[in-house]
């Protein structure tokens, strides 16, 4: 895996023409094909930062984006072109959107009312198209909305970018499986995301309401919280009504904004299409008590919502498909002998073939220190997390080949890869299995020793603590 890229370098037939942006999580390059196609499309290559020390969620998020983008189509998303594997160089090549970002408009907020409505309608239309493709974006914010530039230079359709936090109804949700903290950008996160519910498209409508509020009033409705406690305030505190901050905000626009910002999803717009319609036809908006609200709700109402938020558990309503059986293959890449790794792979292959629709989660644990600093880099400067992810994929290569031969026309991947960072591998495996309702675990057991007998091996602890079936194999592939 190359440590750096330079202008003029060629990667899998794509020439790096210019550095477009260098961010904290990824670098963007303007690229072109070495052998141009007949209709040359402006292209952008996204390469994640993998030098070590990065948030593991950022690495998993890039895997999520690589998985979701090929499944998307239409004018409201960048066209997917190619992707590179973690074993060499991970990247995504996509259509380059040359129009402006919505982020630029927020510097001028508050905007004229008709402009707020026009922008909101375009964003809602883009979300309507995305939700029809069974995807919830979950990071709708100004910098993730761009606009196509028409031939006459005017502004065209809204385009949604950056799907690293997204949820696809028919694809594995790696972020949900590996992490237990809210994911998103704090000012725009919905109450469901604060509760770590990731499958409700109405979450994107809440985020749209936050943007409409900011464009209308010039301030964010929930500020810039930096803690989970701060995020939870939106579960029970109503924002100041837009008309309390901007006298010329019409009742219909306040109605729309506060409708989007309802805490309970069932009280919001139920789909993005009706939201777009209301923004395009304000004379048809049905006004309720929201339209005449002036403050942020009284103390008694806030207290009631606070108590309700303690007891409420949102279940999500995106209509997920029936769950497929999940098999967890726990792979000790750092300590197991090759013969034992082969035995675990053979057992996993048998389980993969045992029933149609079986999902195989290949997982390894990167040990971290309970106290003190962790060494996140290898001697050559590469990320330990990424090295283990590459090693896991290499170990699973025969499984991937078998899964491809069995998959047929089913586009959903049957094998996923996970690197957990934890001080105690056994506890990490058991918690992952419980959180994701794993049906079977297969893992290897090394030869016993005096210390292992005294402390208890990882395999013995998992077998004793897991709520599902556990298959323990040894180097001779003998199952117990």
C-alpha positions in Angstrom: 0.0 0.0 0.0 1.7 3.3 -1.1 2.4 5.7 1.7 1.6 8.8 -0.4 0.3 9.8 -3.9 1.6 12.4 -6.2 0.3 14.4 -9.2 0.9 12.4 -12.4 0.9 9.0 -10.7 -1.3 6.3 -12.3 -3.6 4.1 -10.1 -5.4 1.3 -11.8 -5.7 3.2 -15.1 -6.6 6.6 -13.5 -4.1 9.4 -13.7 -3.9 11.9 -10.7 -4.3 15.3 -12.4 -4.6 17.6 -9.4 -5.1 17.6 -5.6 -8.7 18.8 -5.1 -8.9 18.6 -1.3 -7.0 17.2 1.6 -9.2 16.6 4.6 -8.8 15.0 8.0 -10.4 11.7 6.9 -9.7 11.5 3.1 -7.9 13.1 0.2 -9.7 14.0 -3.0 -8.0 14.0 -6.4 -9.1 15.1 -9.8 -8.4 12.2 -12.1 -8.7 11.1 -15.7 -8.4 7.8 -17.5 -5.1 7.0 -19.1 -7.1 5.6 -22.0 -10.1 8.0 -22.2 -13.5 6.7 -23.0 -15.6 8.2 -25.8 -17.7 10.4 -23.4 -15.2 11.6 -20.9 -16.8 12.2 -17.5 -15.2 14.6 -14.9 -14.0 12.3 -12.2 -12.9 12.5 -8.5 -10.9 9.9 -6.6 -11.4 9.6 -2.8 -8.6 8.0 -0.9 -8.9 7.6 2.9 -6.2 8.5 5.4 -4.7 5.3 6.7 -1.4 6.3 8.3 -2.5 5.2 11.8 -4.2 6.9 14.7 -7.4 7.5 12.8 -10.8 6.7 14.3 -11.7 3.1 13.5 -15.2 4.3 12.6 -13.7 6.3 9.8 -12.1 3.2 8.3 -15.3 1.3 8.6 -17.2 4.2 7.2 -15.1 4.1 4.0 -15.9 0.4 3.7 -19.6 1.3 4.0 -19.3 4.0 1.3 -17.5 1.5 -1.0 -20.4 -0.9 -0.5 -23.3 1.5 -0.9 -22.2 3.7 -3.8 -22.2 1.0 -6.5 -25.9 0.4 -5.6 -26.9 4.0 -6.2 -28.1 5.6 -9.4 -29.8 8.8 -10.7 -29.1 12.5 -10.9 -29.1 13.1 -7.2 -25.9 11.1 -6.4 -22.5 11.1 -8.0 -22.1 8.3 -10.6 -20.0 5.5 -9.2 -17.0 4.5 -11.5 -14.6 2.2 -9.7 -13.1 1.3 -6.3 -9.8 -0.1 -5.0 -9.4 -2.8 -2.4 -7.7 -2.4 1.0 -5.2 -5.0 0.1 -3.5 -2.6 -2.3 -5.0 0.9 -2.2 -8.5 1.7 -1.0 -10.2 4.4 -3.1 -13.5 5.3 -4.8 -13.6 6.9 -8.2 -16.8 8.8 -8.8 -18.3 11.5 -11.0 -17.0 15.0 -10.1 -19.8 17.5 -9.3 -18.5 20.9 -10.5 -21.3 23.0 -9.1 -21.3 24.8 -5.7 -21.7 23.2 -2.2 -24.7 24.2 -0.1 -22.1 25.1 2.6 -21.3 28.3 0.8 -24.9 29.6 1.2 -24.8 29.3 5.0 -22.2 32.1 5.2 -24.9 34.4 3.9 -27.7 33.2 6.2 -30.4 34.3 6.9 -31.4 34.1 3.2 -34.5 35.4 1.5 -37.6 33.3 2.2 -38.1 32.2 -1.4 -34.5 31.1 -1.7 -34.8 29.0 1.5 -37.9 27.3 0.1 -36.2 26.6 -3.3 -33.1 25.1 -1.7 -35.2 23.0 0.7 -37.3 21.7 -2.1 -34.2 20.6 -4.0 -32.7 18.8 -1.0 -36.0 17.1 -0.2 -36.3 15.9 -3.8 -32.8 14.4 -3.7 -33.7 12.7 -0.4 -36.9 11.3 -1.9 -34.9 9.7 -4.7 -32.3 8.3 -2.2 -35.0 6.9 0.1 -36.6 5.1 -2.9 -33.3 3.3 -3.3 -33.6 2.0 0.3 -30.8 4.2 1.6 -30.9 6.5 4.6 -28.1 9.1 4.4 -27.7 9.9 8.1 -25.3 12.8 7.6 -27.4 15.4 5.8 -25.6 18.7 6.3 -24.6 21.7 4.1 -21.2 20.3 3.0 -22.8 17.0 1.9 -25.2 18.7 -0.5 -23.9 20.0 -3.9 -25.6 21.3 -6.9 -25.1 20.4 -10.6 -24.1 23.2 -12.9 -26.3 23.4 -16.0 -25.0 24.3 -19.4 -26.0 27.9 -19.0 -24.1 28.2 -15.7 -27.3 28.1 -13.6 -27.9 25.9 -10.6 -29.4 22.4 -11.3 -30.4 19.5 -9.1 -29.2 18.9 -5.6 -26.6 16.0 -5.3 -26.0 14.1 -2.1 -22.4 13.1 -1.3 -20.5 11.2 1.3 -22.3 8.0 2.2 -19.8 6.8 4.9 -22.5 6.9 7.7 -25.4 5.7 5.5 -27.6 2.7 6.0 -28.8 0.5 3.1 -31.8 -1.6 3.9 -30.5 -4.6 2.0 -26.8 -4.4 2.9 -25.0 -5.2 6.2 -24.7 -2.1 8.5 -21.1 -2.4 9.6 -21.3 0.7 11.7 -24.2 -0.5 13.7 -22.6 -3.9 14.2 -19.2 -2.6 15.5 -20.0 0.6 17.4 -22.4 1.7 20.1 -22.1 5.5 20.1 -24.2 8.0 18.0 -22.9 8.6 14.5 -23.4 11.8 12.7 -22.6 15.5 12.7 -23.8 16.9 16.0 -25.9 20.0 14.9 -27.9 17.9 12.4 -28.4 14.5 14.1 -31.9 13.3 14.7 -33.2 12.1 18.0 -33.2 8.6 16.6 -29.5 8.8 15.8 -28.9 10.0 19.4 -30.5 6.7 20.4 -28.4 4.9 17.8 -31.3 4.0 15.6 -30.0 4.0 12.0 -32.8 2.7 9.8 -35.4 5.5 9.7 -35.5 7.7 6.6 -37.3 10.4 8.7 -34.0 11.1 10.4 -32.9 12.8 7.1 -36.0 15.0 7.3 -35.0 16.1 10.8 -31.6 17.1 9.5 -33.2 18.9 6.6 -35.3 20.9 9.1 -32.1 21.9 10.9 -30.7 23.3 7.7 -33.9 25.1 6.9 -34.0 26.6 10.4 -30.4 27.9 10.0 -31.0 29.3 6.5 -34.1 31.1 7.8 -32.8 32.5 11.1 -29.0 32.5 10.7 -28.5 30.3 13.8 -28.6 26.5 14.5 -31.7 25.3 16.4 -29.6 23.1 18.8 -26.2 24.8 18.7 -23.0 22.8 18.4 -23.1 20.1 21.1 -19.9 18.3 21.8 -21.1 15.6 24.1 -23.7 12.9 24.2 -25.4 14.8 27.0 -25.6 17.8 24.8 -27.0 15.8 22.0 -29.7 14.4 24.2 -31.1 17.9 24.9 -32.9 17.8 21.5 -35.0 14.8 22.8 -36.9 17.1 25.2 -36.0 20.8 24.4 -37.8 22.6 21.6 -35.9 25.2 19.7 -37.0 28.8 19.7 -39.6 29.2 16.9 -38.2 30.8 13.8 -40.7 33.6 13.9 -39.3 34.5 17.3 -35.9 35.1 15.7 -37.1 36.5 12.3 -40.3 38.5 12.3 -40.8 38.2 8.5 -40.7 34.4 8.5 -44.1 33.4 7.1 -46.3 31.0 9.2 -46.2 28.4 6.4 -42.4 28.2 6.6 -42.3 28.0 10.4 -44.9 25.2 10.1 -42.7 23.3 7.7 -39.5 23.7 9.7 -41.1 22.7 13.1 -42.9 19.8 11.4 -39.4 18.5 10.3 -38.0 19.1 13.8 -40.6 17.1 15.8 -38.9 14.8 18.3 -41.0 11.8 17.6 -40.6 10.5 14.0 -44.3 9.7 13.6 -45.1 13.5 14.1 -42.8 14.6 11.3 -43.3 14.5 7.6 -43.4 10.7 6.8 -41.5 11.1 3.5 -39.4 13.6 1.7 -41.8 13.9 -1.3 -44.6 15.7 0.7 -41.9 18.0 2.2 -40.7 19.0 -1.2 -44.3 19.6 -2.4 -45.1 21.9 0.6 -41.9 23.9 -0.1 -42.9 24.3 -3.8 -46.5 25.2 -3.0 -46.5 27.2 0.3 -50.1 28.3 -0.3 -51.3 24.7 0.2 -49.5 24.2 3.5 -52.0 23.2 6.3 -51.2 25.4 9.3 -51.4 24.0 12.9 -50.3 25.3 16.3 -46.7 25.1 15.1 -47.2 28.0 12.8 -48.1 30.4 15.6 -45.6 29.3 18.2 -43.3 32.0 19.4 -41.0 30.5 22.1 -39.3 27.3 22.8 -41.9 25.6 25.0 -42.6 26.0 28.7 -40.8 24.4 31.6 -43.6 22.0 32.3 -43.8 20.8 28.7 -40.0 20.4 28.7 -40.1 18.4 31.9 -42.7 16.0 30.5 -40.7 15.5 27.3 -37.6 14.8 29.5 -39.3 12.1 31.5 -40.7 10.6 28.3 -37.3 10.6 26.7 -36.0 8.4 29.5 -38.5 5.7 28.9 -38.9 5.9 25.1 -37.2 3.4 22.8 -37.5 4.1 19.2 -37.7 1.0 17.1 -37.1 2.3 13.6 -39.6 1.9 10.7 -37.6 1.6 7.5 -39.1 -1.8 6.8 -36.0 -3.9 7.1 -36.0 -7.3 5.4 -36.1 -10.5 7.3 -32.9 -11.2 9.1 -30.6 -13.8 7.6 -28.8 -16.2 9.9 -25.5 -14.8 11.0 -22.3 -16.8 11.6 -19.4 -15.2 13.3 -15.9 -16.5 12.4 -13.4 -15.3 15.1 -9.9 -15.2 13.6 -6.8 -14.7 15.8 -4.5 -13.3 13.1 -1.9 -12.2 15.7 -1.5 -15.5 17.6 -2.8 -18.5 15.9 -0.8 -21.0 13.9 -1.5 -21.4 10.2 -3.0 -24.9 10.7 -5.5 -23.5 13.2 -6.4 -20.6 10.9 -7.0 -23.2 8.2 -9.3 -25.2 10.5 -11.4 -22.2 11.4 -11.7 -21.3 7.6 -12.8 -24.9 6.8 -15.4 -24.8 9.5 -16.7 -21.4 8.4 -16.9 -22.6 4.8 -19.1 -25.6 5.9 -21.4 -23.2 7.7 -21.5 -20.8 4.8 -22.7 -23.6 2.6 -25.1 -25.0 5.1 -28.1 -22.8 4.3 -29.1 -20.2 1.7 -28.8 -16.7 2.9 -26.3 -17.3 5.6 -24.3 -14.2 6.4 -20.7 -14.7 7.5 -19.0 -12.0 9.6 -15.2 -12.5 9.7 -13.8 -10.7 12.8 -10.5 -10.2 14.5 -9.7 -8.3 17.7 -6.9 -5.8 17.9 -5.7 -5.9 21.5 -5.4 -2.5 23.1 -4.0 -1.5 26.5 -6.3 -1.1 29.5 -4.0 1.6 30.8 -1.5 3.8 28.9 -1.1 4.6 25.2 -1.7 2.1 22.4 0.8 1.6 19.6 -1.4 2.2 16.6 1.4 2.0 13.9 3.6 -0.8 12.7 7.3 -0.2 12.4 6.9 0.9 8.7 4.3 3.5 9.7 1.2 1.7 8.5 -2.0 1.4 10.5 -2.3 -1.7 12.6 -6.0 -1.6 12.2 -5.8 -1.6 8.4 -3.1 -4.3 8.4 -5.4 -6.6 10.3 -8.3 -5.8 8.0 -6.1 -6.6 5.0 -4.9 -9.8 6.7 -8.5 -10.8 7.4 -9.5 -10.4 3.8 -6.5 -12.4 2.7 -7.4 -15.2 5.2 -11.0 -15.2 3.8 -10.1 -15.3 0.1 -11.2 -18.9 -0.4 -14.5 -18.1 1.4 -15.1 -15.1 -0.9 -14.6 -17.3 -3.9 -17.0 -19.8 -2.6 -19.6 -17.2 -1.7 -19.3 -15.7 -5.2 -20.0 -19.1 -6.8 -23.1 -19.5 -4.5 -24.5 -16.0 -4.7 -26.0 -16.1 -8.2 -28.1 -13.0 -8.9 -28.1 -11.9 -5.2 -26.1 -8.6 -5.1 -25.9 -8.5 -1.3 -22.5 -9.6 0.1 -22.6 -12.7 2.2 -19.3 -12.0 3.9 -18.3 -8.9 5.8 -15.1 -8.0 7.7 -14.6 -6.4 11.1 -11.7 -5.3 13.2 -12.6 -4.6 16.8 -10.2 -2.7 19.1 -10.5 -4.0 22.7 -8.3 -5.0 25.7 -10.2 -8.3 26.2 -10.8 -10.3 23.0 -13.3 -12.7 24.7 -15.5 -10.0 26.0 -15.4 -8.1 22.7 -16.5 -11.3 20.8 -19.3 -12.1 23.2 -20.6 -8.5 23.2 -20.5 -8.3 19.4 -22.4 -11.6 19.1 -25.1 -10.4 21.5 -25.5 -7.0 20.0 -25.9 -8.4 16.5 -27.9 -11.5 17.3 -25.3 -13.9 16.0 -26.6 -17.4 15.6 -23.3 -19.3 15.6 -19.7 -18.6 16.5 -16.8 -20.6 15.1 -13.3 -20.0 16.6 -10.1 -21.8 17.2 -8.6 -23.2 20.4 -4.8 -23.3 20.7 -3.0 -26.0 22.6 -3.5 -25.7 26.3 -0.8 -24.5 28.7 -0.6 -24.0 32.4 -1.2 -20.2 32.2 -4.2 -20.7 29.8 -5.7 -23.3 32.1 -5.4 -21.0 35.1 -6.8 -17.9 33.5 -9.2 -19.4 31.0 -8.7 -19.4 27.3 -10.5 -17.0 24.9 -12.4 -20.0 23.3 -13.5 -21.4 26.7 -14.7 -18.0 27.9 -16.6 -17.4 24.7 -18.2 -20.9 24.8 -19.2 -20.3 28.4 -20.6 -16.7 28.0 -22.1 -16.5 24.6 -25.9 -16.8 24.1 -25.6 -18.7 20.8 -24.1 -21.9 19.5 -20.3 -21.9 19.7 -18.2 -24.3 17.6 -14.6 -24.6 18.8 -12.0 -26.2 16.4 -8.4 -27.2 16.7 -5.7 -27.6 14.2 -6.9 -31.0 13.2 -10.3 -29.5 12.3 -12.0 -31.5 15.0 -15.2 -29.8 16.1 -16.6 -29.8 19.6 
